[in-house]
Amino acid sequence: MEAAENSSISKSPDGLSTRSISEEDLSRARIYRLIAGFLSCPPDNFNLQLASSLLGDDGEFGTSVNNFAKIAGQTAVDVAGNEFHDLFVGVTRGELLPFGSYYQTGFLNEKPLARLRAEMTKIGIERVEQQKEPEDHVSSVFEMMAGLIEGAYGAPSSLEDQKKFFETHINSWASHFFSDLEGAKKSVLYAPLGTIGRLFMKIEQQAFEMN
């Protein structure tokens, strides 16, 4: 499952590592990028069509994928754009503020962002100059997580390093954001995406606890 990439962070000059990555890890990275793609900017026709082709199993997570695919196939690109604007942009601000600092402190540009920037420097992740949003936007940290899994910043990160990044910069707040996205007044297309995100965070947390 993967939407076209709308990157707000840059990859290493060498691109993805040639080291073998398991199919399970590739699938995890695709889910991170799918969610990031729809949260970074309004989806275009290609991404809506791609989302409409997703197929899940009969489990809870698979059902949420199928619901998202169904609604994506019924949503026109201008309608999706208006929903994105209402949720995340607005006239002065959108219905939701998808930033780690906000969810953890109630304010933007606080210590969680500083910690993330320090981690980015350590890993070698550079901010894209044209990007206006702070780096703790949910789409950015999800892209970073996908890059760690795939090896976009060198060798693929160990499970231990992935877990550390996840617990510090994602799990500490993202589930709350996705729950808010599920229940947001303006959420139609984005409500099942919120469900996907919330359930995926639970799956990731359980998987890390087992390792």
C-alpha positions in Angstrom: 0.0 0.0 0.0 1.7 3.2 -1.1 0.7 6.7 -2.2 2.9 8.8 -4.4 5.5 10.5 -2.2 5.1 14.1 -1.3 8.4 14.5 0.6 9.1 17.2 3.2 12.5 15.8 4.0 15.5 14.9 1.9 17.0 11.5 1.5 20.7 10.7 1.6 22.6 11.3 -1.6 23.0 7.5 -2.1 19.3 6.9 -1.8 18.1 3.6 -0.4 20.6 1.1 0.9 21.2 -2.0 -1.2 21.1 -4.1 1.9 18.3 -6.7 1.9 15.0 -5.6 3.6 12.3 -8.1 4.5 9.0 -7.9 2.8 7.4 -7.3 6.2 9.5 -4.2 6.7 8.9 -3.0 3.2 5.2 -3.3 3.8 5.6 -1.3 7.1 7.4 1.5 5.2 4.7 1.6 2.5 2.0 2.1 5.1 4.0 4.9 6.7 4.4 6.5 3.3 0.8 6.0 2.3 -0.4 7.9 5.5 2.3 10.6 5.1 1.4 11.2 1.5 -2.3 11.9 2.3 -1.4 14.1 5.3 1.3 16.2 3.6 -0.8 17.8 0.9 -4.2 17.4 -0.8 -4.4 14.1 -2.8 -4.4 14.3 -6.6 -6.4 12.0 -8.9 -3.5 9.5 -9.0 -3.3 9.1 -5.3 -7.1 8.8 -5.0 -7.1 6.1 -7.7 -4.2 4.3 -6.0 -6.0 4.4 -2.7 -9.1 3.1 -4.2 -7.2 0.0 -5.4 -6.0 -1.0 -1.9 -7.3 -4.3 -0.6 -7.3 -5.4 3.0 -8.2 -8.7 4.7 -11.1 -9.4 7.0 -9.3 -8.2 10.2 -9.9 -4.9 11.9 -7.0 -3.2 10.1 -7.9 -4.7 6.8 -11.4 -3.6 7.1 -10.2 0.0 7.8 -8.1 -0.2 4.6 -11.1 -1.4 2.6 -13.3 1.4 4.0 -10.7 4.0 3.0 -10.4 2.4 -0.5 -14.1 2.6 -1.0 -14.4 6.2 0.1 -11.3 7.2 -2.0 -12.9 5.7 -5.0 -16.1 7.8 -4.5 -14.3 11.1 -3.7 -13.6 13.7 -6.4 -10.2 15.5 -6.2 -11.7 18.9 -5.5 -13.8 17.5 -2.7 -10.7 15.8 -1.2 -8.8 19.1 -1.5 -11.6 21.0 0.3 -11.6 18.5 3.1 -7.8 18.7 3.4 -8.1 22.5 3.6 -10.8 22.4 6.3 -9.0 19.9 8.4 -5.4 21.1 8.2 -5.3 24.7 6.8 -8.5 26.7 7.3 -8.8 30.4 7.1 -6.7 31.1 10.2 -6.0 27.4 11.1 -7.5 24.0 10.3 -9.7 21.9 12.6 -6.6 19.8 13.5 -2.9 20.7 14.2 -0.9 17.6 13.3 2.3 18.4 15.1 4.1 16.5 17.8 4.9 19.6 19.9 1.2 20.6 19.9 -0.1 17.2 21.0 2.6 16.8 23.7 2.7 20.4 25.1 -0.3 22.3 23.7 2.0 24.7 21.8 3.8 24.6 18.5 7.6 24.7 18.2 8.3 23.4 21.7 10.8 20.9 23.2 9.6 17.9 21.2 10.5 19.7 18.0 13.9 20.5 19.4 14.5 16.9 20.3 13.4 15.8 16.8 15.7 18.3 15.1 18.6 17.0 17.3 17.8 13.4 16.2 17.6 14.5 12.6 21.1 16.0 12.8 22.4 12.8 14.4 20.9 10.6 11.7 21.8 12.9 8.9 18.3 14.0 7.8 18.1 17.5 6.3 15.1 19.7 6.1 13.9 20.6 2.6 14.3 24.3 2.3 10.9 24.9 0.6 9.1 23.2 3.4 7.2 25.7 5.6 5.8 23.3 8.2 7.9 22.4 11.3 9.5 19.0 11.1 7.3 17.4 13.7 4.4 17.4 11.3 2.9 13.9 11.3 3.7 13.4 7.6 7.3 14.3 8.1 8.0 12.0 11.1 6.2 9.2 9.2 8.5 9.8 6.2 11.5 9.7 8.5 10.3 6.4 10.0 9.9 4.9 6.6 13.3 6.1 5.6 14.8 4.4 8.7 13.2 1.2 7.9 14.2 1.3 4.2 17.7 2.6 4.8 17.2 6.0 3.1 19.8 7.6 5.4 22.4 4.9 5.3 22.0 1.2 6.3 18.4 0.2 7.4 18.1 1.0 11.1 18.0 -1.8 13.6 14.8 -2.7 15.3 16.2 -1.2 18.5 16.9 2.2 16.8 13.5 2.1 15.0 11.8 1.5 18.4 13.7 4.4 20.0 12.6 6.8 17.2 9.0 5.5 17.3 8.6 5.8 21.0 10.2 9.2 21.2 8.8 11.0 18.2 5.7 9.1 17.1 4.0 6.8 19.7 4.1 9.6 22.3 1.3 11.5 20.4 0.3 10.1 17.0 -2.4 7.8 18.2 -4.2 10.8 19.8 -3.9 12.7 16.5 -5.4 9.8 14.5 -8.3 9.4 17.0 -9.0 13.1 16.6 -8.8 12.7 12.8 -11.4 9.8 13.0 -13.8 12.0 14.8 -13.2 15.4 13.2 -16.3 17.2 12.0 -14.9 17.7 8.5 -13.5 14.1 8.2 -15.0 12.0 5.5 -12.2 10.6 3.3 -9.8 11.2 6.2 -11.9 9.5 8.9 -11.0 5.9 7.7 -7.4 7.1 7.2 -7.5 8.1 10.9 -8.6 4.6 11.7 -5.8 3.1 9.7 -3.3 5.3 11.4 -4.6 4.6 14.9 -4.6 0.8 14.4 -1.2 0.8 12.7 0.2 2.6 15.7 -1.2 -0.1 17.9 0.3 -2.8 15.6 3.7 -1.2 15.6 3.7 -0.7 19.4 2.8 -4.4 20.0 5.4 -5.6 17.5 8.2 -3.5 19.1 7.2 -4.8 22.5 7.7 -8.4 21.3 11.2 -7.7 20.1 
